[in-house]
Amino acid sequence: MPVFHNEALKNEHILITGATGGIGYSTAKAAVLAGANVTLTGRNEEMLSKIEQECNELNSNAKVFSYKADLTNKEQRQHLLKASIDEIGSITGLVNSAGISGGAILEDLSEEDLRNIMELNYMCTVLLTQDVYLQMKEKKKGSIVNVSSLSGLRGTHGNTAYSGSKFALIGFTQSFALEAINDQIRVNAVCPGYVDTEMGRNAIKSKGERENRSYEKQLEIAKESIPSRRLSTPEEVANTILFLLTDAAVNIVGESIKISGGSVMR
C-alpha cells in the first residue's frame, strides 16, 4: 500500500543509481507511485528493462527512462546525465543507491578489494553528485539522498573496507550539505542495518562463513541482535528515502537517518 500521496513528487525528476538492487528497485517503484518521473541506472541491462516496465505499469503517466552505465567511468557518468536530462528534463532529486559489500579482516584485505569498495561506494557517489549538483544549482532546487549504512556509524569486526567507505559517505553528506543548502539543495543520508535484499543476505552469509556458522544460524543471530527481532525491508528504506525527497523534509539537512530496528541509538 502506498505511503505517500500520488502527487507528493509530481513534476520531480529523480535519478536513482543502483536501481537494479533491492533498495534502488523499491525506491524507483515508490517514487513513480508518488508521481515522480525517474531515471534508473545500473549495470544489469535486463534488470533495468524489468524495473522500467514495472514502473510504467504502476504509473502510466510517469516518465521512466533507464540507462545502463558503469559509474566508475567518467564518460559514462556524463553520458548518463545528458541522456536523462534530454529525455525527461532537469534532475531535481538524486538517490545514490549504487554500492557493493565485501572486504575482510584487515590482514586478509586485498588492495584490489579495498580500491573497488572505495571507488564504487564513495568516489563514484561524490563524482556523480558533483555533476548533478552543478545543474541543480542553476535551478536553486534539489534533494540528494545518499544510501549509507549503520556500518557508516559504527565499526564491526571484519568490516574495515565497507565500513570505511560508508563512514566516508557520512562525512561527505555532512560536509556537502553545508555547501549545497546555500543553493536550496538538501543533502541527507539513510543508514539501514540488515535489509532483506540479496546484498543483505549475502552479508549475513559471509559473516556466518567467517564464524563457521550456517546461513540459517547467522540469520537467527542477526535477528536476535535487533530489538525489533527482524530485518528491515527494502520498502521501508525506500519510504524513508522518499520522505527525504519530498517537501515534508524541507528543513532536514545533513542528517543520517537510521533504520535499525532499535539496534543503534545515538
N, C-alpha and C positions, 0 to 999 in steps of 0.2 A: 504494500500500500504506500503510495507517495506521501512523503512527509511535508513537502513544500507545495505551495500554490503553483498552478501550471503556468503562471506568468511571473514567478519570482525572479527568473533570469531572462525575461523576454528581451529580445534585441541584443543580448550579450553574445559575444563570440569567445568561446572557451577553448583554448588549446590544451590538450591532455596528452602528456608523454607517458610512455609505458601503458598505453591504452589496452594492450593485449594481456596485461597482468591482472590479477584479481581485483586490486584496489582501483586501478585505472579503468578497468572494464565496468565496474559498478558505478564509478563516478560518471562515466560517459552516459550510462543509461539514466542515472538520476538527473543529470544536467538537462537532457532533452525533455524529460518529463516536467522539468521546471521551466521549460520554454526556451532554453538556450540553443544557439547554433554551436556546433562543435567541430573542431579539427582533431582527429585521432591520429596518433603516430606511434610506431613501434617497429620492430624488425621482422615480425611474422606476418607476411602479406595475407596469408589465408585467414588468420585470426582477425586481422584488420577488416577484411571484407565481411566476415561474420558479424562483428560488432557493429559495423556500419549498417548492415541490413537490419539488425535488431533495433538499432536506434531509429531508423526510418519507420519501422513498424510501430514503435512506441509513440512516435510523434511525426506524422507525415508532413506537418508544417515546418519542422525544424530543418535547417540546412546542415547536412552531415557530410564531412569531407575526410577521407582517410588518405594518409600519405606515408609510405614506407620510408624510414630514414634511420641511419646509424648516427646517433647524436655525438659520437666521438669524432665525426668527420665534419670539419668546419664548413666545407662546401655543401654538404647535405643539410646541415642546420640552416644555412642561408636559403637553400632551395625550398626547404620546408616552409619557412616563414613567408617567402614570396608567393609560393603556391597557395598557402592558406589565406593570405590577405587578398590575393587575386580572386579566389573562389568565393570567399564569404565577406571579407571586409576587415576592418581594423580589429585586432585582438584586444579584448577587454579583460580577459581572465586567463591565467596560466596555472596549470596544475602540474608540478614537477613530480611525476609518479614513477619515472623510469629508475630502475636500480637493480642491483644484484646482491645476493648474500654470499657467504663464503668466508674463507680465511681459516686460521688455525691458531694454536698457541704460538707465541712469538718465535720460539726456537724452530718451529716447523714451517713458519710462514715464508713462502717464496716471494722474491721480488716481483715476479710476474703477476701473482695473485694480488699483491698489495697495490701495484700500479693499476690493474684492471678495476679493482674495487673503488679506489680513489678517483679514477678517471670517470667512471660512469656515475657513481653515487654523488660525487661532489663537483668535479671540474666541469662536466657536461651541463649540470644544472646551472652553475654560475655563468657559463659562457652563453647558453641559450637564453637565460634570463636577461643577460646584458643586452642581447639583440632585441628581445621582446620589449624590454623596458624603454628603449630608445623610441619605439613607435608609440608606446603607451604615453610616454612623456609629452609627445606632441598634442595628445588629446586631453591631457591632465585627468586621466581616468584609468583605473585598473585595480585588479586584485590578484595577488600571486600567492599560491599555497604550495609550500614545499612538503613533500612526504618524507619526514624523518622517521624516528623510531624511539621507543623507550631506551634503546641502545645508544641514542644520542644524548641521554640524560644521566645514564649511569653505566659503568662498565660491568661486564660479565666475563667469566672465565672462558678462554678460548675464542675471544671475540675482538681481538685487538684491531684488526683491519676494518671490519664492518663498523664496529663501534666508533673507531676514529673517524670514519667517513661521515657518520651520522652526527657526531659531535661537531664536525666541521660545518655541516649543513645548518645546525642550530646557530653557530657563530655567524655564519653568512646571513641567515634570516634576521637575526637581531641587528646586525650592523647595517645591512642594506635597508631594513625597514626605516631606520632613522634618516637615510638619504631619500628614499622613494616617497615618504609621506609629504615631503616638501612639494611634490608634484601631484598630490592627492591620490597616490598609488599605495595601497596597503599590502604589506608582506607579512605572512604568518606561516606557521608550520603545524602539522599534525604529527603526533608521536604515538603511534599504535604499538601495543605489545604484540603478543602472538595473535595472528589473524588467520582465520580458517581459509587459507589460499594455498596454492601449490607451493609458493615460496615459503610460507609459514610452516607448512607440513614438512618441507624439506629441511628447514632449520631445526625442527624438533627431531627429525630422523638423524641428522648429522650429530646433534648433541647426544642422542642415545648411542650412536656408534662410538663416539669418543668415550662414553661411560660404560661401554659394553652392555647396553640395555636394548631391548626390543623397542620398536616404534611405539607399540601399544603401551608399554610400561612408561616410556618417556613422556608420552602424551598425558597419561594419568598423573605423572609427577608435575607436569606443566600446569594442568588444570588445578591441582591441589595447591599450587603456589599462588594462585589468583583468588582473592577474596570472593569474587563472583562465581568461581568454580567453572568458568568456561572461557573459551577463546572468543575474541571479537569476530564479528562477521565483516566481510568487505563492504557490505551495505551500510553498516554502522559507521565505518570510516568515511565512506563516500558522503553520508549525510552531514558529517562534521565538516568535510571539505566544502560542501555546497553552502552550508551556513556561512563560512568564512568568505565565500564568493559573493554573497548577497549583501544588500544594503542593511540587513539586520545587524551586520557586524561592522558597521561603518566606523566605529571608534576602537576597534580591536586592531592593534598594531604591534608587530614584533613578538607576538605570543607563540608559545609552543603548547598546543592543546593535547593533553594526554588522553589516550583511550586505553586504559589499563585494567579495567575491572577492579580497580582499587589496589593494584599491586605496587604502584608508585604514587606517593602523595607528597608533594613539596612544590 
